[in-house]
Amino acid sequence: MSQRAFGLNCTLTPSPAASSTQKMLDLLLEAIAGHGVATSSARVVDHDVKPGVTADEGNGDEWPALRKQVMAADILVMATPIWMGQPSSIAKRVTERMDAFLSEIDEQGRYPTFGRVAIVGVVGNEDGAHHVTAELYQALADVGFTIPAGSSAYWVGEAMGDVDFKDLDRVPKKTTETINTLASNAVHLARLLKKDPYPAPK
């Protein structure tokens, strides 16, 4: 049963600069790929994603191409830094654009995203990983994604410190364990949903 995972890096840092968020995303995708899943990703800030809540805001909007990859995947991996205790503005724009899924619920009450799994990765030099996870998982569940068991994968450095996740020589054992558990649960859940999709509500 072929599966695909697609990652959205919601860093504020354009390519080709190094990104701690990209490092976390790559680790998650690598763990998912270890279960035989094809993976790919995009750095959202490199694309002209217009503000709005529709599927296509026109005028060169590049969200439709990213959305197409989201919808082609069984697993969405969304990674963001923490800024002022919040998900990045890029992450918030992505969830705003996903609001369009709510206008695409079919006559039987099924969301276009039903059957797709979403997981979150978070990095930062301040507290807030649980809050950021809660915001993103709530938004992703609201628009129809299914969240697997377990924590988000996160790393939080010393508050106001100058060491970033990308600068670590070694990923902490607990972070690696969490990444592996989250990846395994996401793949397992996606396979179950692919084999036995959600039924139409009665």
C-alpha positions in Angstrom: 0.0 0.0 0.0 1.9 3.0 -1.3 1.9 6.1 0.9 3.1 9.7 0.7 4.0 12.3 3.2 4.4 16.0 2.5 6.0 18.5 4.8 5.4 22.2 5.1 8.2 24.2 6.6 6.8 27.4 8.1 10.1 29.1 9.0 10.4 32.8 8.4 13.8 32.1 6.8 13.9 31.9 3.0 16.1 29.3 1.2 18.9 28.6 0.9 19.7 29.7 4.5 19.9 27.1 7.2 16.7 26.5 9.2 16.2 24.8 12.5 12.6 24.2 11.4 13.9 22.4 8.3 16.1 20.3 10.4 13.2 19.2 12.6 11.0 18.6 9.4 13.8 16.6 7.8 14.1 14.4 10.9 10.4 13.7 10.9 10.3 12.9 7.2 13.3 10.7 7.5 11.6 8.7 10.3 8.5 8.4 8.2 10.5 7.3 5.1 11.9 4.5 7.3 8.4 3.0 7.2 8.4 2.8 3.4 6.6 6.1 2.8 7.6 8.5 0.0 8.4 12.0 1.3 8.8 15.6 0.0 8.6 19.1 1.5 8.4 22.8 0.7 9.5 25.9 2.5 6.4 28.0 2.4 8.2 31.4 2.7 9.8 30.6 -0.7 6.3 30.8 -2.3 4.0 33.7 -2.8 1.1 32.5 -0.6 -1.5 35.3 -0.6 -3.5 36.1 2.5 -7.1 34.9 2.5 -9.3 31.9 3.2 -10.1 30.6 -0.2 -8.5 27.8 -2.2 -7.1 30.3 -4.7 -6.7 34.0 -4.1 -5.6 34.7 -7.7 -3.0 37.2 -8.8 -0.1 34.8 -8.8 -1.1 33.0 -5.6 1.1 30.0 -5.2 -1.0 28.3 -2.5 -2.9 26.1 -5.0 0.2 24.3 -6.0 1.2 23.6 -2.3 -2.4 22.6 -1.5 -2.3 20.1 -4.4 0.7 18.4 -2.7 -1.1 18.5 0.6 -4.1 16.8 -0.9 -1.9 14.2 -2.7 -0.3 13.1 0.6 -1.6 10.6 3.2 0.4 12.4 5.9 0.9 16.2 6.4 3.9 17.2 8.4 3.7 20.8 9.5 6.8 22.3 11.2 7.1 25.8 12.7 9.3 27.9 14.9 8.0 29.6 18.0 7.9 33.4 17.9 6.7 35.3 21.0 5.1 32.1 22.2 3.1 31.6 19.0 3.3 29.6 15.7 5.0 31.6 13.0 3.0 34.0 10.9 3.6 31.6 8.0 2.1 28.8 9.9 -0.9 30.9 10.7 -1.3 31.9 7.0 -1.2 28.2 6.1 -4.0 27.3 8.5 -6.0 30.4 7.3 -5.8 29.1 3.8 -6.9 25.6 4.9 -10.1 27.2 6.1 -11.3 26.7 2.5 -11.7 23.0 3.2 -14.7 23.8 5.3 -16.6 25.1 2.2 -15.8 21.8 0.4 -17.6 19.5 2.8 -19.8 17.2 0.6 -23.5 16.6 1.0 -22.8 13.6 3.2 -20.8 15.7 5.6 -17.4 14.5 4.6 -14.4 16.8 4.5 -12.0 16.6 1.5 -9.2 16.0 4.1 -10.9 13.0 5.8 -8.5 10.1 5.8 -5.4 12.2 6.0 -3.2 12.4 9.0 -1.4 15.5 10.3 1.5 15.8 12.7 3.5 18.8 14.0 7.1 19.7 14.7 8.1 22.7 16.7 11.5 24.4 17.5 12.4 27.6 19.4 14.5 29.4 22.0 11.6 30.1 24.3 8.8 28.3 26.0 5.6 27.7 24.1 6.0 24.3 22.3 2.8 22.9 23.9 0.8 26.1 23.2 2.0 26.1 19.5 1.1 22.4 19.2 -2.3 23.0 20.6 -3.0 25.8 18.2 -1.9 23.9 15.2 -3.5 20.5 16.1 -6.8 22.3 16.8 -6.8 24.0 13.5 -5.8 20.9 11.6 -8.5 18.8 13.3 -11.0 21.5 12.6 -10.4 21.3 8.9 -10.6 17.5 8.8 -7.2 16.0 9.5 -6.7 13.2 12.0 -4.1 13.5 14.7 -2.3 10.4 15.9 -1.5 9.5 19.5 1.5 11.0 21.1 3.2 14.4 21.5 4.3 16.7 18.8 8.0 16.5 18.1 9.7 19.6 19.6 12.9 21.1 20.8 13.1 24.2 23.0 16.4 25.8 23.8 17.3 28.1 26.6 15.1 31.2 26.7 16.7 34.1 24.9 19.7 31.8 24.2 21.9 31.8 21.1 21.9 28.0 20.4 19.5 26.9 17.7 18.3 23.4 17.0 20.2 23.5 13.7 23.5 24.2 15.7 23.2 21.0 17.9 25.9 18.5 17.3 23.6 15.7 18.5 19.8 15.6 18.7 18.7 14.9 22.3 17.7 11.3 22.9 14.2 12.2 24.1 13.6 14.3 20.9 14.7 11.5 18.7 12.4 9.0 20.6 9.5 11.4 20.2 10.1 11.8 16.5 10.3 8.0 16.0 7.1 7.4 18.0 5.2 10.2 16.2 6.3 9.0 12.8 5.4 5.4 13.5 2.0 6.3 14.8 1.3 8.6 11.9 2.1 5.9 9.3 0.1 3.3 11.2 -2.9 5.6 11.4 -2.7 6.6 7.8 -2.6 3.0 6.7 -5.7 2.2 8.8 -7.6 5.1 7.3 -6.6 4.2 3.8 -7.7 0.7 4.3 -11.0 1.6 6.1 -12.0 5.3 5.4 -14.3 7.3 7.5 -18.0 6.5 6.7 -20.5 9.1 5.7 -22.3 10.4 8.9 -25.7 8.8 9.5 
